[in-house]
Amino acid sequence: MNTIGQTIKQLRRARGVTQEELAGALNVTYQAVSKWENEMAQPDIMMMPALAAYFGVTIDELFGYKLDVGRSAKGRCFVKCAG
């Protein structure tokens, strides 16, 4: 499983933007982005919606989490009950 810093780096590179461009879009410094990507710091929790929106992913995906509804008893209950 990737760390959030690794995920941010992968998404940024896939989008073809620099740390400076990402920083500008999020109104933070490029040093902050560098620290996230190098595991020296973590983005503030309040930054998560903006990061997710910028990259077009969910907050769960930023954290490397994917719900496996087929294996989750809670998920099966929800799907069964909601259907």
Buried (B, 14 or more C-beta within 10 A) or exposed (E): EEBBBBBBBEBBEEEEBEBEBBBBEBEBEBEBBBBBBEEEBEBEEEBBEBBBEBBEEEEEBBBEEEEEEEEEEEEEEEEEEEE
